[in-house]
């Protein structure tokens, strides 16, 4: 069985916070009113920054949602149209490719038969 340490990280953290607060209060050269005003200003600034961050996150989520909607509205139909056009092109070109292949086979056969006739 393992023993838990007497002082854990949490205990050390709390002890450090209390020690820092006591040290700060004892060595502070500002009056109580000045300290309270500084803490109030810091708290208000932090709250304002958090609100700005939340607003920016919300705007980003809206932009991503709008982008997804636009992609669904424009990109999917465009992709489907391109696929249809490619299929139609392949359907039209397939007979021509077969004719070209047949012609090339005929040319190769003729060239091979000429080469064989020259050797004789």
Secondary structure as UniProt FT lines:
FT   HELIX           9..26
FT   HELIX           32..70
FT   HELIX           71..75
FT   HELIX           76..119
//
